[in-house]
Amino acid sequence: MKKKTNYSRFLLLWAGNMISQVGGGLTSFGLGVYIFNRTGSAAQMALVTLLGFLPTLLLSVPAGVLADLFDRRLLMMIGDGCSAIGILYILFCMNSGGAALWQICAGVFVSACFSALPEPAFKATITDLLTKEEYTKASGLTSLAGSARYLVSPVIAGLLLAAYDIRLLLIIDISTFFVTAAAAAAVRRGLGKQRNGDRERFAGSLREGWKAVHARKGVFRLILVSSVMSMFIGVIQVLSEPLVLSFADSKTLGIAETVCALGMLVTALLTGIVGIRKRHAAVLGISLALAGLFMTVFALRENIVLICISGFLFFAMLPLANSSLDYLARSNIPDELQGRAWGFIGFLSQLGYVPAFAFAGLLADRAAVMMRATVGRGSALVIGISGGLLVLVSILSLLSRRIRSLESGAEREASGGPCPDI
């Protein structure tokens, strides 16, 4: 039976994850500025973002199966430790006279392949450690760790880039991978070796993971809606930097990103402390609709104050949405299927980022040419349209009876009983 004292072990694991997020944010910020200063292209910045994201997406399903078949803490240690390889390669290229775009892409891709391994294991470990009542608090703190790359990393990276070059950021990032691996090792010693019982065939485990998600129609519809939403959210993630860099310097960008991410800090802390007690489906839809509205405001003018305020409010909505989505999915899937189910959930819910990262930069560059304006205004146009579409999709999600039925855990059983459609 789960014990509340395991919350301290979760906090150790969470702290290691947050440190790693800060290191990853330093590299992400530094590489973005490095590429934009040399190319002035939003599309090339987006290409690096896509190659850093795609392996995590494609490998999330098999990584989820591995999280159920093998020791989850050990998988986290291997994934975090080996993620340093790709960043080391970029650092080596820069020390040899400068890294070309293809070399940066290759290094980011390799690092992302290993980074895919720990994510489902980390999410499933939360279920191993905590009680159901602690899920939303843990989700809030996890969102807080994710916000560290936007809250802490930009301002640190901006200050360091003023005195040093990007290589220092890469060195710091490499060191954080090993801190995360050490935290996972400490938790593993405290819990002992994970027992998984008889190991199933890999293909059979994949089928079980798919069934765990697809057979629960409300969960499946929830994840598909979140995938569409992630497409629009991905647009602002990839285009906010070229928007600001088109009229400001990297130091201003770092400060603006930090101010915007304070919104995520505030609501993540509140969610982590008090949780969300009820009406998770309503909180999910309303928070994402407001996020879309603030995206539209974000793109209105080249005004750093307006950008900071609307960005702050945009990020403030995300922990509420993430915590609600996490609760609705987690509470309707059996514990023994959590690892492989989260692999599929991660894959489907993040699928929308692929078209966002692949085409948003191209659309922004094209819009700038057609408008005879800077790439920043082209980025603003794409962000504004995406915000409006996010509001529309969020409203439709609020009308879904299947999603609302998840509130009471009505679909915990595999077949779930009939639920009415929209």
Kinemage of the C-alpha trace (Angstrom):
@kinemage 1
@onewidth
@group {chain A} dominant
@subgroup {mainchain}
@vectorlist {calphas} color= white
{ca met a 1} P 0.000 0.000 0.000
{ca lys a 2} L 1.304 3.487 -0.820
{ca lys a 3} L 2.657 5.466 2.124
{ca lys a 4} L 2.519 9.197 2.511
{ca thr a 5} L 6.189 9.244 3.544
{ca asn a 6} L 7.046 8.463 -0.085
{ca tyr a 7} L 6.266 12.101 -0.845
{ca ser a 8} L 9.772 12.999 0.365
{ca arg a 9} L 11.240 10.600 -2.201
{ca phe a 10} L 9.098 12.201 -4.872
{ca leu a 11} L 10.434 15.613 -3.840
{ca leu a 12} L 14.024 14.370 -4.258
{ca leu a 13} L 13.232 13.032 -7.717
{ca trp a 14} L 11.385 16.236 -8.572
{ca ala a 15} L 14.331 18.411 -7.476
{ca gly a 16} L 16.687 16.487 -9.741
{ca asn a 17} L 14.262 16.864 -12.619
{ca met a 18} L 13.967 20.604 -12.033
{ca ile a 19} L 17.761 21.052 -12.099
{ca ser a 20} L 17.886 19.162 -15.379
{ca gln a 21} L 15.117 21.379 -16.781
{ca val a 22} L 17.151 24.485 -15.911
{ca gly a 23} L 20.174 23.065 -17.727
{ca gly a 24} L 18.097 22.150 -20.765
{ca gly a 25} L 16.617 25.636 -20.802
{ca leu a 26} L 20.100 27.186 -20.882
{ca thr a 27} L 21.010 25.159 -23.957
{ca ser a 28} L 17.673 25.803 -25.670
{ca phe a 29} L 17.902 29.569 -25.133
{ca gly a 30} L 21.552 29.739 -26.135
{ca leu a 31} L 21.121 27.718 -29.314
{ca gly a 32} L 18.071 29.773 -30.314
{ca val a 33} L 19.987 33.056 -30.033
{ca tyr a 34} L 23.053 31.488 -31.687
{ca ile a 35} L 21.063 30.379 -34.753
{ca phe a 36} L 18.880 33.491 -35.112
{ca asn a 37} L 21.893 35.827 -34.913
{ca arg a 38} L 23.512 33.924 -37.785
{ca thr a 39} L 20.506 33.276 -40.009
{ca gly a 40} L 17.674 35.670 -39.048
{ca ser a 41} L 15.269 32.840 -39.899
{ca ala a 42} L 12.399 31.628 -37.746
{ca ala a 43} L 12.246 28.444 -39.820
{ca gln a 44} L 15.811 27.393 -38.965
{ca met a 45} L 15.189 28.041 -35.269
{ca ala a 46} L 12.056 25.924 -35.519
{ca leu a 47} L 13.985 23.128 -37.249
{ca val a 48} L 16.265 22.709 -34.244
{ca thr a 49} L 13.231 22.742 -31.952
{ca leu a 50} L 11.547 20.072 -34.078
{ca leu a 51} L 14.596 17.780 -34.053
{ca gly a 52} L 14.842 18.168 -30.300
{ca phe a 53} L 11.203 17.238 -29.867
{ca leu a 54} L 10.567 14.556 -32.496
{ca pro a 55} L 12.595 11.701 -30.905
{ca thr a 56} L 10.874 12.312 -27.574
{ca leu a 57} L 7.526 11.970 -29.306
{ca leu a 58} L 8.315 8.930 -31.457
{ca leu a 59} L 10.042 7.024 -28.648
{ca ser a 60} L 7.497 7.848 -25.944
{ca val a 61} L 5.404 4.722 -26.621
{ca pro a 62} L 8.216 2.127 -26.491
{ca ala a 63} L 9.719 4.034 -23.561
{ca gly a 64} L 6.391 3.705 -21.766
{ca val a 65} L 6.382 -0.056 -22.319
{ca leu a 66} L 9.933 -0.291 -20.996
{ca ala a 67} L 8.815 1.621 -17.900
{ca asp a 68} L 6.405 -1.237 -17.125
{ca leu a 69} L 8.800 -4.052 -18.023
{ca phe a 70} L 11.996 -2.834 -16.351
{ca asp a 71} L 13.114 -0.880 -13.306
{ca arg a 72} L 11.781 2.637 -13.817
{ca arg a 73} L 14.418 4.378 -11.720
{ca leu a 74} L 17.189 2.572 -13.599
{ca leu a 75} L 15.710 3.693 -16.926
{ca met a 76} L 15.710 7.269 -15.661
{ca met a 77} L 19.376 7.006 -14.691
{ca ile a 78} L 20.390 5.606 -18.095
{ca gly a 79} L 18.360 8.117 -20.072
{ca asp a 80} L 19.507 11.176 -18.138
{ca gly a 81} L 23.162 10.155 -18.124
{ca cys a 82} L 23.346 9.353 -21.837
{ca ser a 83} L 21.500 12.530 -22.834
{ca ala a 84} L 24.766 14.381 -22.310
{ca ile a 85} L 26.283 12.719 -25.405
{ca gly a 86} L 24.527 14.949 -27.946
{ca ile a 87} L 25.351 18.164 -26.069
{ca leu a 88} L 28.971 17.051 -25.739
{ca tyr a 89} L 29.091 16.646 -29.521
{ca ile a 90} L 27.833 20.216 -30.074
{ca leu a 91} L 30.392 21.509 -27.570
{ca phe a 92} L 33.178 19.617 -29.353
{ca cys a 93} L 32.148 21.107 -32.710
{ca met a 94} L 32.110 24.618 -31.263
{ca asn a 95} L 35.552 24.133 -29.736
{ca ser a 96} L 36.771 23.014 -33.157
{ca gly a 97} L 35.898 26.295 -34.844
{ca gly a 98} L 32.122 26.665 -34.710
{ca ala a 99} L 29.123 24.390 -35.106
{ca ala a 100} L 27.226 24.299 -38.394
{ca leu a 101} L 23.436 24.054 -38.396
{ca trp a 102} L 23.498 20.355 -39.310
{ca gln a 103} L 25.913 19.599 -36.460
{ca ile a 104} L 23.665 21.377 -33.965
{ca cys a 105} L 20.675 19.466 -35.324
{ca ala a 106} L 22.533 16.151 -35.017
{ca gly a 107} L 23.586 16.813 -31.432
{ca val a 108} L 20.144 17.937 -30.366
{ca phe a 109} L 18.586 14.880 -32.034
{ca val a 110} L 20.910 12.421 -30.265
{ca ser a 111} L 20.348 14.056 -26.885
{ca ala a 112} L 16.585 14.003 -27.405
{ca cys a 113} L 16.627 10.272 -28.235
{ca phe a 114} L 18.004 9.452 -24.788
{ca ser a 115} L 15.835 12.082 -23.079
{ca ala a 116} L 12.743 10.192 -24.289
{ca leu a 117} L 13.556 7.268 -21.994
{ca pro a 118} L 13.043 8.858 -18.540
{ca glu a 119} L 9.755 10.715 -19.151
{ca pro a 120} L 7.197 7.838 -18.957
{ca ala a 121} L 9.271 6.235 -16.182
{ca phe a 122} L 9.144 9.471 -14.207
{ca lys a 123} L 5.362 9.807 -14.637
{ca ala a 124} L 4.798 6.163 -13.684
{ca thr a 125} L 7.094 6.557 -10.663
{ca ile a 126} L 4.800 9.309 -9.388
{ca thr a 127} L 2.028 6.699 -9.317
{ca asp a 128} L 4.389 4.255 -7.542
{ca leu a 129} L 5.242 6.757 -4.826
{ca leu a 130} L 2.084 8.734 -4.112
{ca thr a 131} L -1.525 8.319 -3.116
{ca lys a 132} L -4.355 9.434 -5.363
{ca glu a 133} L -4.968 12.464 -3.148
{ca glu a 134} L -1.402 13.638 -3.845
{ca tyr a 135} L -1.612 13.366 -7.657
{ca thr a 136} L -2.663 16.942 -8.409
{ca lys a 137} L -0.114 18.362 -5.966
{ca ala a 138} L 2.609 16.313 -7.645
{ca ser a 139} L 1.376 17.412 -11.053
{ca gly a 140} L 1.534 21.047 -9.956
{ca leu a 141} L 5.114 20.641 -8.762
{ca thr a 142} L 6.007 18.817 -11.977
{ca ser a 143} L 4.632 21.755 -13.943
{ca leu a 144} L 6.742 24.012 -11.729
{ca ala a 145} L 9.849 22.018 -12.630
{ca gly a 146} L 8.952 22.344 -16.295
{ca ser a 147} L 8.510 26.079 -15.861
{ca ala a 148} L 12.066 26.399 -14.537
{ca arg a 149} L 13.436 26.255 -18.083
{ca tyr a 150} L 11.328 29.329 -18.885
{ca leu a 151} L 11.550 31.083 -15.513
{ca val a 152} L 15.145 30.593 -14.401
{ca ser a 153} L 17.061 29.592 -17.512
{ca pro a 154} L 16.422 32.649 -19.749
{ca val a 155} L 17.617 35.258 -17.267
{ca ile a 156} L 20.668 33.185 -16.310
{ca ala a 157} L 21.467 32.500 -19.971
{ca gly a 158} L 21.025 36.179 -20.887
{ca leu a 159} L 23.437 37.284 -18.175
{ca leu a 160} L 25.998 34.606 -19.002
{ca leu a 161} L 25.873 35.343 -22.727
{ca ala a 162} L 26.691 38.972 -21.963
{ca ala a 163} L 30.056 37.899 -20.500
{ca tyr a 164} L 30.736 34.450 -22.014
{ca asp a 165} L 29.745 32.512 -25.097
{ca ile a 166} L 27.317 29.646 -25.531
{ca arg a 167} L 29.882 26.992 -24.610
{ca leu a 168} L 29.538 27.760 -20.895
{ca leu a 169} L 25.783 27.149 -21.147
{ca leu a 170} L 26.418 23.764 -22.748
{ca ile a 171} L 28.877 22.761 -20.003
{ca ile a 172} L 26.364 23.643 -17.289
{ca asp a 173} L 23.660 21.658 -19.079
{ca ile a 174} L 25.884 18.571 -19.341
{ca ser a 175} L 26.563 18.640 -15.603
{ca thr a 176} L 22.849 18.725 -14.743
{ca phe a 177} L 22.172 15.405 -16.475
{ca phe a 178} L 24.277 13.631 -13.890
{ca val a 179} L 22.543 15.391 -10.989
{ca thr a 180} L 19.222 14.010 -12.212
{ca ala a 181} L 20.676 10.513 -12.571
{ca ala a 182} L 22.041 10.699 -9.009
{ca ala a 183} L 18.609 11.674 -7.643
{ca ala a 184} L 17.007 8.702 -9.401
{ca ala a 185} L 19.711 6.412 -7.962
{ca ala a 186} L 19.008 7.671 -4.430
{ca val a 187} L 15.261 7.050 -4.806
{ca arg a 188} L 15.967 3.613 -6.247
{ca arg a 189} L 18.058 2.676 -3.214
{ca gly a 190} L 15.312 3.857 -0.887
{ca leu a 191} L 12.596 1.832 -2.618
{ca gly a 192} L 14.612 -1.201 -3.533
{ca lys a 193} L 14.602 -2.862 -6.929
{ca gln a 194} L 11.310 -2.568 -8.764
{ca arg a 195} L 9.471 -5.859 -9.172
{ca asn a 196} L 7.509 -6.184 -12.345
{ca gly a 197} L 6.529 -9.826 -12.125
{ca asp a 198} L 6.547 -11.876 -15.317
{ca arg a 199} L 7.706 -9.754 -18.230
{ca glu a 200} L 5.375 -9.798 -21.164
{ca arg a 201} L 6.363 -9.768 -24.753
{ca phe a 202} L 7.171 -6.252 -25.953
{ca ala a 203} L 4.524 -6.297 -28.705
{ca gly a 204} L 1.932 -7.554 -26.243
{ca ser a 205} L 2.777 -4.724 -23.874
{ca leu a 206} L 2.353 -2.204 -26.684
{ca arg a 207} L -1.115 -3.590 -27.373
{ca glu a 208} L -2.005 -3.376 -23.681
{ca gly a 209} L -0.878 0.250 -23.568
{ca trp a 210} L -2.973 1.133 -26.626
{ca lys a 211} L -5.986 -0.693 -25.205
{ca ala a 212} L -5.619 1.069 -21.845
{ca val a 213} L -6.061 4.409 -23.606
{ca his a 214} L -8.280 3.606 -26.603
{ca ala a 215} L -10.837 1.426 -24.775
{ca arg a 216} L -11.594 4.294 -22.419
{ca lys a 217} L -13.357 6.521 -24.918
{ca gly a 218} L -13.433 9.559 -22.690
{ca val a 219} L -9.681 9.346 -22.071
{ca phe a 220} L -9.042 8.867 -25.779
{ca arg a 221} L -11.152 11.881 -26.737
{ca leu a 222} L -9.456 13.953 -24.029
{ca ile a 223} L -6.023 13.103 -25.418
{ca leu a 224} L -7.050 13.868 -29.005
{ca val a 225} L -8.374 17.269 -27.950
{ca ser a 226} L -5.143 17.969 -26.079
{ca ser a 227} L -3.196 17.067 -29.228
{ca val a 228} L -5.040 19.699 -31.233
{ca met a 229} L -4.490 22.211 -28.460
{ca ser a 230} L -0.772 21.396 -28.277
{ca met a 231} L -0.464 22.381 -31.943
{ca phe a 232} L -1.572 25.920 -31.199
{ca ile a 233} L 0.457 26.156 -27.986
{ca gly a 234} L 3.522 24.950 -29.891
{ca val a 235} L 3.216 27.927 -32.221
{ca ile a 236} L 3.865 30.475 -29.469
{ca gln a 237} L 6.662 28.334 -28.064
{ca val a 238} L 8.573 28.343 -31.331
{ca leu a 239} L 7.772 31.869 -32.555
{ca ser a 240} L 8.000 33.996 -29.394
{ca glu a 241} L 11.803 34.230 -29.620
{ca pro a 242} L 12.009 35.472 -33.230
{ca leu a 243} L 9.138 37.868 -32.469
{ca val a 244} L 11.070 39.527 -29.618
{ca leu a 245} L 14.528 39.260 -31.198
{ca ser a 246} L 13.266 41.138 -34.261
{ca phe a 247} L 13.065 44.369 -32.219
{ca ala a 248} L 15.099 43.674 -29.040
{ca asp a 249} L 18.379 42.046 -27.923
{ca ser a 250} L 18.978 38.702 -26.217
{ca lys a 251} L 19.151 40.276 -22.748
{ca thr a 252} L 15.671 41.758 -23.191
{ca leu a 253} L 14.454 38.419 -24.500
{ca gly a 254} L 15.800 36.638 -21.422
{ca ile a 255} L 14.087 39.072 -19.061
{ca ala a 256} L 10.812 38.873 -21.013
{ca glu a 257} L 10.809 35.071 -20.977
{ca thr a 258} L 11.439 35.056 -17.232
{ca val a 259} L 8.631 37.543 -16.540
{ca cys a 260} L 6.224 35.520 -18.707
{ca ala a 261} L 7.160 32.282 -16.959
{ca leu a 262} L 6.379 33.817 -13.559
{ca gly a 263} L 2.750 33.166 -14.460
{ca met a 264} L 3.455 29.445 -14.589
{ca leu a 265} L 5.330 29.682 -11.275
{ca val a 266} L 2.401 31.309 -9.486
{ca thr a 267} L -0.296 28.857 -10.561
{ca ala a 268} L 2.036 25.831 -10.351
{ca leu a 269} L 2.811 26.712 -6.725
{ca leu a 270} L -0.872 27.185 -5.925
{ca thr a 271} L -1.778 23.912 -7.609
{ca gly a 272} L 1.098 22.117 -5.887
{ca ile a 273} L -0.009 23.376 -2.463
{ca val a 274} L -3.809 23.136 -2.589
{ca gly a 275} L -4.468 20.997 -5.679
{ca ile a 276} L -7.640 21.069 -7.784
{ca arg a 277} L -10.430 19.397 -5.845
{ca lys a 278} L -13.242 19.145 -8.397
{ca arg a 279} L -14.540 20.121 -11.849
{ca his a 280} L -11.280 19.201 -13.553
{ca ala a 281} L -12.885 19.033 -17.012
{ca ala a 282} L -14.251 22.568 -16.661
{ca val a 283} L -10.916 23.880 -15.378
{ca leu a 284} L -9.168 22.280 -18.358
{ca gly a 285} L -11.428 23.868 -20.970
{ca ile a 286} L -11.640 27.325 -19.393
{ca ser a 287} L -7.910 27.629 -18.713
{ca leu a 288} L -7.014 26.695 -22.288
{ca ala a 289} L -9.626 29.089 -23.724
{ca leu a 290} L -8.088 31.915 -21.696
{ca ala a 291} L -4.613 30.817 -22.831
{ca gly a 292} L -5.745 31.222 -26.439
{ca leu a 293} L -7.095 34.701 -25.699
{ca phe a 294} L -3.806 35.776 -24.132
{ca met a 295} L -1.911 34.371 -27.136
{ca thr a 296} L -3.856 36.743 -29.374
{ca val a 297} L -3.035 39.723 -27.149
{ca phe a 298} L 0.629 38.634 -27.085
{ca ala a 299} L 0.849 39.174 -30.839
{ca leu a 300} L -0.859 42.562 -31.076
{ca arg a 301} L 2.104 44.978 -30.879
{ca glu a 302} L 5.899 45.154 -30.640
{ca asn a 303} L 5.614 46.354 -27.083
{ca ile a 304} L 7.669 44.514 -24.482
{ca val a 305} L 5.331 45.475 -21.613
{ca leu a 306} L 2.257 44.124 -23.419
{ca ile a 307} L 4.175 40.984 -24.374
{ca cys a 308} L 5.260 40.402 -20.763
{ca ile a 309} L 1.765 40.882 -19.323
{ca ser a 310} L -0.025 38.689 -21.868
{ca gly a 311} L 2.771 36.103 -21.740
{ca phe a 312} L 2.517 36.020 -17.944
{ca leu a 313} L -1.213 35.336 -18.156
{ca phe a 314} L -0.740 32.736 -20.916
{ca phe a 315} L 1.754 30.726 -18.871
{ca ala a 316} L -0.434 31.072 -15.774
{ca met a 317} L -3.128 28.990 -17.481
{ca leu a 318} L -0.899 26.029 -18.389
{ca pro a 319} L -0.389 24.401 -14.941
{ca leu a 320} L -4.146 24.461 -14.381
{ca ala a 321} L -4.729 22.727 -17.722
{ca asn a 322} L -1.886 20.237 -17.215
{ca ser a 323} L -2.968 19.297 -13.690
{ca ser a 324} L -6.579 18.765 -14.778
{ca leu a 325} L -5.573 16.672 -17.782
{ca asp a 326} L -3.180 14.644 -15.630
{ca tyr a 327} L -5.865 13.900 -13.040
{ca leu a 328} L -8.567 12.946 -15.537
{ca ala a 329} L -6.266 10.535 -17.370
{ca arg a 330} L -4.411 9.118 -14.360
{ca ser a 331} L -7.510 8.387 -12.257
{ca asn a 332} L -9.151 6.404 -15.086
{ca ile a 333} L -6.243 4.037 -15.855
{ca pro a 334} L -5.239 1.054 -13.644
{ca asp a 335} L -1.925 1.369 -11.784
{ca glu a 336} L -0.364 -1.670 -13.465
{ca leu a 337} L -0.871 -0.100 -16.921
{ca gln a 338} L 0.366 3.379 -16.038
{ca gly a 339} L 3.795 3.180 -17.704
{ca arg a 340} L 2.683 1.916 -21.102
{ca ala a 341} L -0.481 4.031 -21.001
{ca trp a 342} L 1.511 7.213 -20.343
{ca gly a 343} L 3.708 6.325 -23.279
{ca phe a 344} L 0.677 6.449 -25.577
{ca ile a 345} L -0.803 9.459 -23.799
{ca gly a 346} L 2.469 11.350 -24.225
{ca phe a 347} L 2.626 10.395 -27.899
{ca leu a 348} L -0.945 11.330 -28.786
{ca ser a 349} L -1.230 14.482 -26.693
{ca gln a 350} L 2.018 15.913 -28.065
{ca leu a 351} L 1.466 14.919 -31.675
{ca gly a 352} L 0.195 18.411 -32.428
{ca tyr a 353} L 3.618 19.898 -31.705
{ca val a 354} L 5.005 18.290 -34.878
{ca pro a 355} L 3.087 20.455 -37.395
{ca ala a 356} L 3.612 23.485 -35.118
{ca phe a 357} L 7.381 23.067 -35.022
{ca ala a 358} L 7.604 21.962 -38.653
{ca phe a 359} L 5.499 24.702 -40.255
{ca ala a 360} L 5.148 27.657 -37.866
{ca gly a 361} L 8.596 29.017 -38.704
{ca leu a 362} L 8.031 28.577 -42.428
{ca leu a 363} L 4.651 30.298 -42.192
{ca ala a 364} L 6.162 33.172 -40.200
{ca asp a 365} L 8.955 33.693 -42.747
{ca arg a 366} L 6.448 33.515 -45.595
{ca ala a 367} L 4.046 35.913 -43.883
{ca ala a 368} L 6.886 38.393 -43.338
{ca val a 369} L 7.700 38.351 -47.056
{ca met a 370} L 4.065 38.786 -48.079
{ca met a 371} L 3.550 41.622 -45.582
{ca arg a 372} L 6.907 43.180 -46.478
{ca ala a 373} L 7.615 43.315 -42.761
{ca thr a 374} L 10.082 41.839 -40.278
{ca val a 375} L 10.032 38.155 -39.398
{ca gly a 376} L 8.762 39.279 -36.000
{ca arg a 377} L 5.514 40.609 -37.469
{ca gly a 378} L 5.133 37.449 -39.507
{ca ser a 379} L 5.535 35.467 -36.287
{ca ala a 380} L 2.964 37.688 -34.572
{ca leu a 381} L 0.377 37.020 -37.268
{ca val a 382} L 0.762 33.253 -36.962
{ca ile a 383} L 0.615 33.420 -33.140
{ca gly a 384} L -2.538 35.567 -33.205
{ca ile a 385} L -4.413 33.230 -35.547
{ca ser a 386} L -3.363 30.199 -33.488
{ca gly a 387} L -4.644 31.829 -30.308
{ca gly a 388} L -8.069 32.324 -31.836
{ca leu a 389} L -8.224 28.700 -32.970
{ca leu a 390} L -7.179 27.510 -29.502
{ca val a 391} L -10.140 29.365 -27.994
{ca leu a 392} L -12.484 27.634 -30.456
{ca val a 393} L -11.156 24.126 -29.760
{ca ser a 394} L -11.249 24.719 -26.001
{ca ile a 395} L -14.927 25.673 -26.166
{ca leu a 396} L -15.691 22.487 -28.094
{ca ser a 397} L -13.906 20.435 -25.417
{ca leu a 398} L -16.142 21.959 -22.746
{ca leu a 399} L -19.172 20.594 -24.616
{ca ser a 400} L -17.864 17.000 -24.716
{ca arg a 401} L -19.954 14.689 -22.518
{ca arg a 402} L -17.342 11.949 -22.702
{ca ile a 403} L -14.664 14.223 -21.275
{ca arg a 404} L -16.984 15.438 -18.517
{ca ser a 405} L -17.780 11.822 -17.635
{ca leu a 406} L -14.150 11.279 -16.619
{ca glu a 407} L -14.705 13.529 -13.608
{ca ser a 408} L -16.353 10.738 -11.638
{ca gly a 409} L -13.966 8.064 -12.867
{ca ala a 410} L -16.835 6.522 -14.822
{ca glu a 411} L -14.477 4.877 -17.286
{ca arg a 412} L -12.006 3.199 -14.980
{ca glu a 413} L -13.061 -0.160 -16.256
{ca ala a 414} L -11.642 -1.186 -19.613
{ca ser a 415} L -14.969 -1.281 -21.371
{ca gly a 416} L -16.310 1.554 -19.303
{ca gly a 417} L -20.047 1.301 -19.916
{ca pro a 418} L -21.774 3.448 -22.498
{ca cys a 419} L -21.184 7.173 -22.351
{ca pro a 420} L -23.172 9.532 -24.558
{ca asp a 421} L -21.434 11.368 -27.317
{ca ile a 422} L -21.375 15.147 -27.687
